[in-house]
């Protein structure tokens, strides 16, 4: 049987050692969330370290991205292509272990996080994409899209206003496959958060239409495991699991203090922490039995193989749908799209009309959305002004059971009413694009786009197809 305490302590040791070697970073959050990570990654997460891009994997997002050594340790220990040399190069130029997780740089990282609140908002986009793909492609007896989106987040994510925008939409959209684990340690860089953060988080999320579990002891692997199992049973609601933790868990003099947040523990304190944890190994040394407890390669290969068998049966029963799903998840455009695009431009010019730029945009969107079923539109309460809707993109709606409402032809809506939530809209689009299967676009007025600026900047950094 796996030694969960040693598994968690391996994360703590790697976090301490990497931050100390870099002389920069955030050891406290990974040390505090280590037991939460053991519960999720060893008992629930559906993934294959050998194939980080497997289509039906669960998505894991570290919204409090400053705690990046948590995900780097997890990726290394479970068998991703992230060797110990990369952990030793934490925060160094050209390494795969940047100060904050970066998609496209580190195998297994789903999105770039760092600006607090955007990760959990990306997660809403991931969960929405999963729900819409499942509605479009799944058939009775053939559930080829069936995965969860898990996100770790901290006090800072909840203080940022974007988390309100995202959580409200997640509840309205009934994203039951979204599970957020809140690292409730009560500490930020300036110290105890109580003087400036007095929200009743549980009631806040209940008001959004979420399930709320806890508080649970975030250092009790069994309790967190049970909470996640409960969350996965939800039929119509996303779930928030409140995990009470101690930042810098195990550090005799830094635990539960701001000193554990954003600076190395120091050699002396690391020695004391190793003794307190009963971790006698040298820096960056992981015992073979701990590696064995963490290794997810065999289990991941088995899980993916089972899905491949399921997809083969689906392809035999529904060959056209299978081909379309494969195309969209690969990010390929239809074979005739280039000609459609050219014809659209030619036809528009030939009409010689003088129209407003927003109307010209809609004319192009009419042609593109008709040819690209993966185009998913939206507006922040300005649809009639931005003209982001088209004949091919009726409004997206959900029934009381959380199902996508479909028309008489069995087609669901593809235009999202985000409400007055420009920042949330842009960050959710980033998550949709990163998930795969969709090309999101949206519109707002130029002055309101400033509300989206941080998410737009992140989209540019991640080089996603967000129009």
VMD Tcl script that draws the C-alpha trace (Angstrom):
set ca {
  {0.00 0.00 0.00}
  {1.25 3.46 -0.89}
  {2.70 5.55 1.91}
  {0.73 8.75 1.37}
  {2.73 10.67 3.95}
  {5.99 9.94 2.17}
  {4.38 10.75 -1.18}
  {3.36 14.17 0.15}
  {6.73 14.75 1.78}
  {8.45 14.10 -1.56}
  {6.57 17.09 -2.96}
  {7.51 19.19 0.06}
  {11.18 18.26 -0.20}
  {11.36 18.99 -3.93}
  {9.62 22.34 -3.41}
  {12.05 23.32 -0.65}
  {15.11 22.18 -2.56}
  {14.23 23.73 -5.91}
  {13.31 27.11 -4.44}
  {16.43 27.11 -2.28}
  {18.66 26.29 -5.25}
  {17.06 29.01 -7.35}
  {17.16 31.39 -4.38}
  {13.70 32.46 -5.46}
  {10.15 31.11 -5.48}
  {7.23 30.04 -3.34}
  {7.79 26.91 -1.25}
  {4.88 27.36 1.16}
  {1.95 26.70 -1.17}
  {3.29 23.40 -2.59}
  {4.13 22.24 0.93}
  {0.61 23.07 2.07}
  {-1.18 21.51 -0.91}
  {0.93 18.34 -1.05}
  {-1.65 16.10 0.65}
  {-4.45 17.48 -1.53}
  {-2.32 16.60 -4.55}
  {-1.76 13.04 -3.30}
  {-5.51 12.52 -2.99}
  {-6.31 13.86 -6.45}
  {-3.36 12.65 -8.51}
  {-3.01 9.16 -7.04}
  {-6.70 8.30 -6.62}
  {-8.76 10.23 -9.15}
  {-6.89 11.96 -11.96}
  {-7.41 10.29 -15.33}
  {-4.18 10.93 -17.28}
  {-1.33 9.28 -19.12}
  {2.15 10.72 -18.51}
  {3.43 9.12 -21.72}
  {0.80 10.95 -23.79}
  {0.01 14.34 -22.22}
  {-2.33 15.22 -25.12}
  {-4.67 12.23 -24.91}
  {-8.09 13.65 -25.80}
  {-10.18 12.34 -22.88}
  {-7.71 13.03 -20.08}
  {-8.80 14.94 -17.03}
  {-7.51 18.50 -17.02}
  {-5.60 19.78 -13.97}
  {-5.02 23.49 -13.51}
  {-2.93 25.13 -10.80}
  {-4.63 28.51 -10.59}
  {-2.35 29.72 -7.79}
  {0.51 29.35 -10.24}
  {3.13 30.86 -7.97}
  {3.13 27.43 -6.30}
  {4.51 25.98 -9.53}
  {6.83 23.52 -7.80}
  {3.72 21.57 -6.85}
  {2.87 20.75 -10.45}
  {6.50 20.29 -11.47}
  {7.01 17.81 -8.65}
  {3.80 15.98 -9.60}
  {4.73 15.78 -13.27}
  {8.20 14.50 -12.46}
  {7.07 11.95 -9.89}
  {4.21 10.52 -11.97}
  {6.38 9.96 -15.02}
  {6.06 12.87 -17.43}
  {9.04 13.92 -19.53}
  {10.33 16.27 -16.86}
  {13.60 14.86 -15.49}
  {15.17 15.85 -12.19}
  {17.67 18.04 -14.06}
  {14.77 20.33 -14.97}
  {13.65 20.57 -11.35}
  {17.20 21.49 -10.42}
  {16.97 24.26 -13.05}
  {13.84 25.72 -11.52}
  {13.36 29.37 -12.56}
  {16.45 29.33 -14.76}
  {16.49 30.70 -18.31}
  {15.44 28.15 -20.96}
  {14.42 25.52 -18.41}
  {11.06 23.73 -18.55}
  {10.37 24.79 -14.98}
  {9.61 28.48 -15.12}
  {8.53 30.43 -12.06}
  {4.93 29.96 -13.14}
  {3.59 27.01 -15.20}
  {3.62 27.68 -18.94}
  {1.63 25.69 -21.49}
  {3.67 24.52 -24.46}
  {6.86 24.60 -22.41}
  {6.30 21.90 -19.80}
  {4.71 18.53 -20.73}
  {1.48 18.10 -18.77}
  {0.85 21.80 -18.09}
  {-2.59 22.63 -19.51}
  {-2.52 26.41 -19.25}
  {-0.23 29.25 -18.27}
  {-1.07 30.50 -14.79}
  {0.31 33.21 -12.60}
  {-2.10 36.15 -12.75}
  {-4.37 35.00 -9.93}
  {-7.96 34.13 -10.75}
  {-7.31 33.48 -14.43}
  {-6.50 29.80 -13.90}
  {-9.84 29.00 -12.31}
  {-11.50 31.02 -15.06}
  {-9.60 29.04 -17.71}
  {-10.90 25.95 -15.91}
  {-14.47 27.10 -16.50}
  {-13.63 27.28 -20.21}
  {-12.14 23.78 -20.12}
  {-15.24 22.42 -18.38}
  {-17.59 24.17 -20.79}
  {-15.70 22.77 -23.78}
  {-15.95 19.25 -22.31}
  {-19.69 19.63 -21.76}
  {-20.35 20.94 -25.27}
  {-18.19 18.29 -26.96}
  {-19.93 15.55 -24.97}
  {-23.32 16.91 -25.99}
  {-22.32 17.08 -29.64}
  {-20.40 13.84 -30.09}
  {-21.48 11.33 -27.44}
  {-24.07 8.75 -28.41}
  {-25.90 6.19 -26.30}
  {-23.42 3.52 -25.33}
  {-20.55 5.56 -26.79}
  {-19.35 8.21 -24.31}
  {-16.06 9.23 -25.88}
  {-16.00 12.59 -24.06}
  {-16.23 12.05 -20.33}
  {-13.62 13.76 -18.21}
  {-13.33 16.21 -15.34}
  {-11.59 19.53 -14.93}
  {-9.83 19.93 -11.59}
  {-8.40 23.20 -10.34}
  {-6.40 24.13 -7.25}
  {-6.81 27.74 -6.17}
  {-5.95 29.92 -3.21}
  {-7.11 33.02 -1.36}
  {-5.62 35.31 -4.00}
  {-7.66 33.68 -6.77}
  {-10.83 34.30 -4.78}
  {-9.93 37.90 -4.00}
  {-9.46 38.74 -7.67}
  {-12.79 39.87 -9.11}
  {-12.52 37.61 -12.15}
  {-13.23 34.61 -9.92}
  {-16.71 36.01 -9.30}
  {-17.38 36.31 -13.03}
  {-16.16 32.77 -13.68}
  {-17.86 31.06 -10.75}
  {-21.20 32.71 -11.50}
  {-21.11 31.46 -15.08}
  {-20.00 27.96 -14.04}
  {-23.07 27.73 -11.83}
  {-25.39 29.10 -14.51}
  {-23.99 26.61 -17.04}
  {-24.29 23.71 -14.57}
  {-20.72 22.54 -15.16}
  {-20.91 19.43 -12.99}
  {-17.57 18.09 -14.25}
  {-15.74 21.07 -12.73}
  {-14.17 20.46 -9.30}
  {-12.28 23.27 -7.54}
  {-10.15 22.58 -4.47}
  {-9.60 25.72 -2.41}
  {-6.32 25.87 -0.49}
  {-7.71 27.76 2.49}
  {-4.57 28.64 4.44}
  {-5.42 32.23 5.36}
  {-2.00 33.60 4.40}
  {-0.86 35.90 1.59}
  {2.35 37.84 1.04}
  {1.25 40.62 3.39}
  {0.38 38.17 6.17}
  {-2.87 36.93 7.67}
  {-5.65 37.74 5.18}
  {-8.37 38.24 7.82}
  {-8.10 42.07 7.91}
  {-8.86 42.35 4.18}
  {-10.54 39.08 3.19}
  {-13.60 38.27 5.28}
  {-15.83 36.67 2.62}
  {-17.98 33.71 3.55}
  {-16.63 31.63 0.69}
  {-18.99 28.70 1.22}
  {-22.11 30.87 1.08}
  {-20.70 32.81 -1.86}
  {-20.33 29.66 -3.96}
  {-23.65 28.23 -2.82}
  {-25.23 31.44 -4.12}
  {-23.57 30.82 -7.49}
  {-25.26 27.43 -7.69}
  {-22.28 25.28 -6.69}
  {-22.05 22.28 -4.39}
  {-19.85 23.15 -1.44}
  {-17.99 20.44 0.46}
  {-16.17 21.11 3.70}
  {-14.21 22.60 5.20}
  {-12.19 19.38 5.27}
  {-8.72 18.82 6.66}
  {-6.53 19.45 3.63}
  {-3.76 17.37 5.19}
  {-5.99 14.30 5.56}
  {-5.61 12.43 2.26}
  {-8.61 10.24 3.05}
  {-10.86 13.21 3.73}
  {-9.86 14.98 0.52}
  {-10.23 11.71 -1.42}
  {-13.79 11.28 -0.10}
  {-14.65 14.89 -0.92}
  {-13.48 14.47 -4.52}
  {-15.43 11.22 -4.84}
  {-18.53 13.04 -3.62}
  {-17.93 15.90 -6.08}
  {-17.75 13.49 -9.00}
  {-21.29 12.33 -8.28}
  {-22.75 15.77 -8.98}
  {-25.25 15.75 -11.84}
  {-25.96 19.45 -12.28}
  {-23.54 21.56 -10.24}
  {-19.83 22.36 -10.13}
  {-18.22 21.62 -6.77}
  {-16.01 23.64 -4.45}
  {-14.03 21.65 -1.87}
  {-12.75 23.86 0.93}
  {-9.48 22.41 2.25}
  {-8.11 23.90 5.47}
  {-4.33 23.77 5.21}
  {-1.16 25.16 6.72}
  {1.12 27.03 4.36}
  {4.67 25.69 4.63}
  {3.42 22.49 6.26}
  {6.22 20.84 8.22}
  {8.47 23.88 8.64}
  {8.96 24.40 12.40}
  {9.45 28.17 12.18}
  {7.77 29.15 8.89}
  {4.54 27.10 8.86}
  {1.41 29.29 8.94}
  {3.40 32.48 8.34}
  {3.91 34.80 5.39}
  {7.61 33.90 5.58}
  {6.73 30.58 3.92}
  {5.00 32.27 1.02}
  {7.42 33.90 -1.36}
  {11.01 33.24 -0.33}
  {13.34 30.28 0.24}
  {13.18 28.68 3.68}
  {16.95 28.85 4.07}
  {19.39 26.01 4.65}
  {18.97 25.86 8.41}
  {15.17 25.82 8.28}
  {15.18 23.20 5.51}
  {17.30 20.98 7.75}
  {14.85 21.43 10.62}
  {11.93 20.74 8.28}
  {13.51 17.54 6.99}
  {13.88 16.38 10.57}
  {10.32 17.33 11.47}
  {8.97 15.46 8.43}
  {11.19 12.44 8.96}
  {12.68 12.98 5.51}
  {16.35 12.04 5.79}
  {17.23 12.11 2.10}
  {19.64 14.54 0.48}
  {18.43 17.42 -1.72}
  {16.63 16.23 -4.86}
  {16.86 12.58 -3.73}
  {13.66 10.53 -4.04}
  {13.68 6.90 -2.81}
  {12.76 4.19 -5.28}
  {9.71 3.11 -3.28}
  {8.31 6.65 -3.34}
  {8.83 6.82 -7.09}
  {7.01 3.52 -7.30}
  {4.03 4.81 -5.33}
  {3.78 7.87 -7.58}
  {4.44 6.28 -10.99}
  {1.31 6.64 -13.15}
  {2.67 5.45 -16.50}
  {1.27 1.90 -16.42}
  {-2.12 2.94 -15.08}
  {-2.27 5.81 -17.56}
  {-1.45 3.59 -20.52}
  {-4.15 1.15 -19.43}
  {-6.75 3.91 -19.09}
  {-5.91 5.41 -22.47}
  {-5.94 1.96 -24.11}
  {-9.44 1.37 -22.76}
  {-10.53 4.69 -24.24}
  {-8.89 3.87 -27.58}
  {-10.88 0.63 -27.69}
  {-14.03 2.59 -26.90}
  {-13.24 5.13 -29.61}
  {-12.63 2.37 -32.17}
  {-16.13 1.02 -31.48}
  {-17.49 4.56 -31.78}
  {-15.69 5.07 -35.12}
  {-17.19 1.84 -36.43}
  {-20.69 2.86 -35.39}
  {-20.39 6.55 -36.30}
  {-17.50 6.97 -38.77}
  {-18.37 10.53 -39.83}
  {-18.66 11.75 -36.25}
  {-15.39 10.05 -35.32}
  {-13.59 11.70 -38.24}
  {-15.02 15.08 -37.31}
  {-14.04 14.67 -33.65}
  {-10.50 13.69 -34.66}
  {-10.20 16.69 -37.00}
  {-11.38 19.16 -34.43}
  {-9.27 17.86 -31.57}
  {-6.24 17.99 -33.87}
  {-7.01 21.64 -34.64}
  {-7.24 20.99 -38.38}
  {-9.51 23.07 -40.60}
  {-11.94 21.43 -43.08}
  {-10.39 20.68 -46.46}
  {-12.60 23.21 -48.25}
  {-12.18 26.01 -45.73}
  {-9.51 27.99 -47.62}
  {-11.79 28.26 -50.65}
  {-14.75 29.21 -48.48}
  {-12.69 31.98 -46.90}
  {-11.58 33.32 -50.28}
  {-15.12 33.22 -51.66}
  {-16.40 35.07 -48.62}
  {-13.95 37.91 -49.13}
  {-14.61 38.07 -52.89}
  {-18.40 38.05 -52.44}
  {-18.25 40.74 -49.78}
  {-16.10 43.02 -51.96}
  {-18.27 42.35 -55.03}
  {-21.37 43.59 -53.22}
  {-19.72 46.97 -52.90}
  {-21.77 47.78 -49.83}
  {-20.90 50.50 -47.40}
  {-21.48 48.97 -43.98}
  {-20.33 49.51 -40.44}
  {-17.26 47.53 -39.42}
  {-19.33 45.48 -36.99}
  {-21.71 44.54 -39.80}
  {-18.79 43.59 -42.04}
  {-17.56 41.42 -39.19}
  {-20.92 39.70 -38.95}
  {-20.99 39.09 -42.70}
  {-17.65 37.28 -42.44}
  {-18.80 35.40 -39.36}
  {-21.92 34.22 -41.17}
  {-19.77 32.42 -43.72}
  {-17.14 31.18 -41.31}
  {-19.53 29.83 -38.67}
  {-21.50 28.02 -41.36}
  {-18.31 26.26 -42.50}
  {-16.70 25.78 -39.09}
  {-18.95 23.99 -36.56}
  {-16.18 24.46 -34.01}
  {-16.59 28.24 -33.97}
  {-18.11 29.23 -30.64}
  {-19.21 32.85 -30.38}
  {-20.13 35.18 -27.59}
  {-20.59 38.69 -26.30}
  {-20.53 40.42 -22.94}
  {-24.16 41.61 -23.06}
  {-23.62 43.46 -26.36}
  {-24.75 40.92 -28.94}
  {-27.02 43.34 -30.78}
  {-24.28 45.95 -30.88}
  {-21.27 43.74 -31.66}
  {-23.24 41.48 -34.03}
  {-21.39 38.38 -32.86}
  {-24.40 36.12 -33.47}
  {-25.07 34.43 -36.81}
  {-27.66 32.14 -38.35}
  {-25.43 29.18 -37.50}
  {-24.91 30.17 -33.86}
  {-28.19 30.25 -31.94}
  {-28.01 31.07 -28.23}
  {-26.50 28.43 -25.96}
  {-28.91 27.30 -23.26}
  {-29.08 24.56 -20.62}
  {-32.13 22.82 -19.17}
  {-32.76 22.11 -15.48}
  {-30.85 18.83 -15.71}
  {-27.80 20.63 -17.08}
  {-28.20 19.33 -20.62}
  {-27.54 21.49 -23.66}
  {-30.86 22.55 -25.16}
  {-31.05 21.38 -28.78}
  {-33.30 22.32 -31.69}
  {-35.48 19.98 -33.73}
  {-32.39 18.88 -35.68}
  {-30.53 17.89 -32.52}
  {-28.15 20.85 -32.69}
  {-27.23 22.90 -29.64}
  {-26.53 26.62 -29.45}
  {-23.15 28.12 -30.28}
  {-23.51 31.71 -29.12}
  {-22.72 32.46 -25.47}
  {-24.33 35.25 -23.49}
  {-21.53 36.00 -21.05}
  {-23.39 38.83 -19.36}
  {-21.47 41.94 -18.38}
  {-18.26 39.99 -17.74}
  {-15.59 41.09 -20.24}
  {-12.60 39.84 -18.23}
  {-14.20 36.50 -17.47}
  {-15.28 36.13 -21.09}
  {-11.75 36.50 -22.43}
  {-10.18 34.15 -19.89}
  {-12.91 31.55 -20.41}
  {-12.19 31.69 -24.15}
  {-8.54 30.91 -23.38}
  {-9.66 27.79 -21.55}
  {-11.99 26.75 -24.38}
  {-9.22 27.15 -26.95}
  {-6.71 25.24 -24.84}
  {-9.10 22.36 -24.28}
  {-9.40 21.71 -28.01}
  {-12.35 21.10 -30.27}
  {-13.45 24.73 -30.55}
  {-12.34 28.08 -31.94}
  {-13.85 30.71 -29.64}
  {-14.52 34.30 -30.61}
  {-16.30 37.17 -28.91}
  {-16.86 40.88 -29.15}
  {-17.17 43.98 -27.04}
  {-16.60 47.71 -27.47}
  {-13.01 48.88 -27.66}
  {-13.14 50.75 -24.37}
  {-14.56 47.69 -22.60}
  {-11.80 45.53 -24.01}
  {-9.56 47.16 -21.43}
  {-11.46 45.08 -18.86}
  {-10.19 42.02 -20.75}
  {-6.63 43.21 -21.20}
  {-4.91 40.74 -18.84}
  {-6.67 37.73 -20.40}
  {-5.97 39.03 -23.91}
  {-2.30 39.36 -22.97}
  {-2.31 35.79 -21.69}
  {-3.92 34.62 -24.94}
  {-1.12 36.26 -26.90}
  {1.49 34.61 -24.70}
  {-0.13 31.21 -25.12}
  {-0.51 31.76 -28.89}
  {-3.98 30.30 -28.91}
  {-6.55 30.59 -31.67}
  {-8.70 33.07 -29.80}
  {-10.29 35.42 -32.34}
}
mol new
graphics top color blue
foreach p $ca { graphics top sphere $p radius 0.5 }
foreach p [lrange $ca 0 end-1] q [lrange $ca 1 end] { graphics top cylinder $p $q radius 0.2 }
display resetview
